[in-house]
Amino acid sequence: VQLVESGGGLVEPGGSLTLSCVGSGFAFSAYAMYWYRQAPGQNREYIASIVSDSSYLEVDDSVKGRFTISRDNAKNTLYLQMNNVKPEDTAMYYCNRDAYWGQGTQVTVAS
C-alpha cells in the first residue's frame, strides 16, 4: 500500500488550494479514504472522509463550508479542495486508509 500526497504549498489567506493523494498497491475503489492534518506542536486531527463510491462524505466542523473532499476511482486519486484558507489551516496534510499513511504535503497560509 502506498499513498502519495501532493499539491501543498504557500497560499495567501482567502486563497484556494487542491491537494491530491494517489493510492497504489490496493483496490483504491473499495476503500473509504480520509484526510488528516497536523500543525506544529499539535496532535494529528481528522479533516474529512469519503466512502468508496462517494455516496457519503463528511467534513469536520472546523473546515465545513470551506473544504471539500472528493475522489476519482478511475485515477486512484483522493482530493481535498481547500477554499478561503486561513492561517490556522497551516499544517502537514495526510491522506489515510486504515493503518496506512502518506508522507504528507505541507500547506502554509501566510501573506
ROLOLO-129489 format. One record per residue (C-alpha): residue number from 1; x, y, z. Coordinates in steps of 0.001 Angstrom, whole numbers. Each point is the difference from the previous one (the first is absolute). Layout:
BEGIN
+-----+---------+---------+---------+
|   i |      xx |      yy |      zz |
+-----+---------+---------+---------+
| NUM |       X |       Y |       Z |
...
+-----+---------+---------+---------+
! end
This chain:
BEGIN
+-----+---------+---------+---------+
|   i |      xx |      yy |      zz |
+-----+---------+---------+---------+
|   1 |       0 |       0 |       0 |
|   2 |    1315 |    3405 |    -956 |
|   3 |   -1605 |    3406 |     417 |
|   4 |    1667 |    3029 |   -1555 |
|   5 |   -1279 |    3505 |     712 |
|   6 |     745 |    3067 |   -2073 |
|   7 |   -1266 |    3507 |    -626 |
|   8 |    1106 |    1745 |    3158 |
|   9 |    1784 |    3314 |      63 |
|  10 |    -159 |    3605 |    1116 |
|  11 |   -3360 |    1721 |    -455 |
|  12 |   -1309 |    3346 |    1166 |
|  13 |   -2924 |     261 |    2397 |
|  14 |   -3250 |    -241 |   -1913 |
|  15 |    1640 |   -1959 |   -2773 |
|  16 |    -622 |   -3516 |   -1286 |
|  17 |    2001 |   -3169 |    -342 |
|  18 |    -762 |   -3546 |   -1149 |
|  19 |    1794 |   -2919 |    1583 |
|  20 |     245 |   -3390 |   -1677 |
|  21 |     785 |   -3459 |    1295 |
|  22 |     759 |   -2855 |   -2362 |
|  23 |    -472 |   -3486 |    1396 |
|  24 |    1721 |   -3098 |   -1333 |
|  25 |     538 |   -3592 |    1005 |
|  26 |   -3608 |    -568 |     945 |
|  27 |   -3511 |     153 |   -1455 |
|  28 |    -465 |    3739 |     493 |
|  29 |   -3659 |     -43 |   -1031 |
|  30 |    -886 |   -2456 |    2776 |
|  31 |    1060 |    2132 |    2952 |
|  32 |   -1153 |    3030 |    1885 |
|  33 |    2688 |    2666 |      76 |
|  34 |     847 |    2736 |    2456 |
|  35 |    1848 |    3313 |     288 |
|  36 |    1756 |    1071 |    3190 |
|  37 |    2267 |    2894 |     878 |
|  38 |    2610 |     750 |    2623 |
|  39 |    1150 |    3455 |     956 |
|  40 |    3343 |     540 |    1757 |
|  41 |    -262 |   -1002 |    3639 |
|  42 |   -3515 |   -1328 |    -461 |
|  43 |   -1557 |   -3435 |    -241 |
|  44 |   -1028 |   -1375 |   -3366 |
|  45 |   -3644 |     883 |    -589 |
|  46 |   -2720 |   -1374 |   -2234 |
|  47 |   -1140 |    2201 |   -2872 |
|  48 |   -2236 |   -1961 |   -2340 |
|  49 |   -1016 |   -3424 |   -1248 |
|  50 |   -1683 |   -1527 |   -3029 |
|  51 |   -1367 |   -3492 |    -544 |
|  52 |    1112 |   -2206 |   -2867 |
|  53 |   -2675 |    1039 |   -2516 |
|  54 |    -218 |    3651 |    1132 |
|  55 |   -3596 |    -519 |    1133 |
|  56 |     792 |    1390 |    3423 |
|  57 |    2555 |    2540 |    1058 |
|  58 |     690 |    1886 |    3168 |
|  59 |    1947 |    3129 |     838 |
|  60 |    1012 |    1093 |    3478 |
|  61 |   -1728 |    3055 |    1401 |
|  62 |    3332 |    1835 |     135 |
|  63 |     129 |     156 |   -3805 |
|  64 |   -3630 |    -469 |    -987 |
|  65 |   -1077 |    2363 |   -2741 |
|  66 |    3615 |     568 |   -1082 |
|  67 |    1476 |   -3447 |    -725 |
|  68 |   -1431 |   -2692 |   -2284 |
|  69 |    1091 |   -3621 |    -264 |
|  70 |    -404 |   -1965 |   -3209 |
|  71 |    1511 |   -2936 |   -1841 |
|  72 |     514 |   -1357 |   -3480 |
|  73 |     146 |   -3771 |     173 |
|  74 |     998 |    -262 |   -3659 |
|  75 |    3155 |    1927 |     900 |
|  76 |     487 |   -1543 |    3473 |
|  77 |      62 |    3545 |    1320 |
|  78 |   -1420 |    1728 |    3053 |
|  79 |    -399 |    3792 |      57 |
|  80 |    -408 |    2748 |    2552 |
|  81 |   -1192 |    3313 |   -1402 |
|  82 |     900 |    2768 |    2420 |
|  83 |   -1704 |    3378 |    -432 |
|  84 |     173 |    3199 |    2036 |
|  85 |    3010 |   -1331 |    1879 |
|  86 |    1026 |    1520 |    3325 |
|  87 |    3351 |     180 |    1807 |
|  88 |   -1275 |   -2656 |    2416 |
|  89 |    -224 |   -2424 |   -2935 |
|  90 |    3803 |     -81 |     -83 |
|  91 |     977 |   -3630 |     558 |
|  92 |    1335 |   -3168 |   -1561 |
|  93 |   -2878 |   -1713 |   -1759 |
|  94 |    -199 |   -3787 |    -207 |
|  95 |   -2239 |   -2457 |   -1769 |
|  96 |    -851 |   -3207 |    1741 |
|  97 |   -1431 |   -3429 |    -524 |
|  98 |    -309 |   -2136 |    3109 |
|  99 |    3508 |    -303 |    1477 |
| 100 |    1694 |    1453 |   -3081 |
| 101 |    1201 |    3589 |    -311 |
| 102 |    1637 |    2041 |   -2703 |
| 103 |    3081 |    2120 |     593 |
| 104 |   -2078 |    3159 |     130 |
| 105 |     -36 |    3267 |   -1894 |
| 106 |     667 |    3326 |    1713 |
| 107 |   -2523 |    2821 |    -223 |
| 108 |    1047 |    3419 |    1229 |
| 109 |   -2497 |    2853 |      87 |
| 110 |    1700 |    3376 |     278 |
| 111 |      -8 |    3384 |   -1679 |
+-----+---------+---------+---------+
! end
